[in-house]
Amino acid sequence: MMSSLMAVLSLFFHVWAPAQPQGERVSLSKLETVVVFVVKKEVAASHIEQRKDICLGFDTRVAVNEKAILAELHREGLQLHGEGFCNKAPRGITIELLPNIHAISDMTFEVDVDLGDSNPILQEGAHFATLLRRGTYTVRYEDGFEPELLTYQQYCCTGLVGKEKASEFCSSHTIAVYHSPQCNLWVVHDPNRVEDVKIEHRPAYHTYSRWILGEQTYVLAYRDVDHQPSDMVADVYLATSGERSLLGKIPVYEIVRDVSALKLTGGEGPDLVFRTSCGELECVFVLHFAEGKAREVFQYAASKIEIADGATPKIVAKSRLANLVQEFVWDSKAKGFKESREYRWPKE
């Protein structure tokens, strides 16, 4: 009788006992424990727990044990794949840990995370995965306690999968959508745009790019003026040994269509040339580096602006309304551009 009762009780507790994570706990560092916590939060916040095509990607500069983190996530019941699984087809949702993962103090950590959808590459012939969400987790973790989420700040995008939801997001015309790659309304088309930089600033920077000119590395940090995306400024930082120092700024009105490095001023290194759309005109801005500073040395709008190479590089501005062509060259004594020639615009 007693043996029968014990068998029933054993069966009862077997059925009703709460499910436990499978496998043995993996030995993790404090940072790796925080990463596991953040990935679990990202999966829950994005409501993708039931998907079988989630991958976890690590920037090569993130010094953590990827296999140990994946093993612990598996133990916690999340069947995430390595990044190669999603890159192979390509397919699925990728949670990408960006390189700016660091400890603010002994107990506080910041982790930057991207959430991307690779399915549009196959389904729609897109060239790149769709960025769904980007943000920073600030986590407190003390030995002997569970990690605690202090803040999450989202910098980009909807976090929603699907064309219709993204369309609704873009049509809202809020500040968040202006610079979202999903909407492409006021996106800065800087060819050296990067996602692994974050600089605290008010108003917040929305776009970054990294330029290596000669032996120097510069970071351009774009921000809106008075919350107007049609009035932007690029702050210029010199990046050396993990430190950044502000060298100057340049206003870049309207939509930035292109940025290029060209030698226009006869200096040792190239200048940065910004092209924007100013209504029906083309605008060109030139950023010059000298004596440890970065400053705007040229700004002009015309129907058409061309850069002419040669022994003496020049900027050629053509005005359809005035039927006029103006040529500008660098004056080393005045340290600025001057008009060198003016003539009527021949009919094409």
Protein Blocks (a to p, Z undefined) as FASTA:
>chain_A
ZZmmmmmmmmmmmmmpccddedjdddddfklmmmmmmmmmmmmmnopmmpcbbccdddfk
lccdfklmmmmmmmnopacddfklmmmmpgcjdddddfkbccfblmbccdddddddfklm
mmnopabdcdfbdcdddddddehiacddfbdcdfedjkiacjklmmmmmmnopaklmmgm
klommgccdfkbcfkbccddddddfbdcdddehjbccddddddeehiaklccddddddee
hiacdfbdcddehjdfbdcdddfkopabdcddddddehjaccddddddeehiacdfbdcd
dfbdcddedjbdcdddddfklopacdddddfklopacdfbdcddddZZ
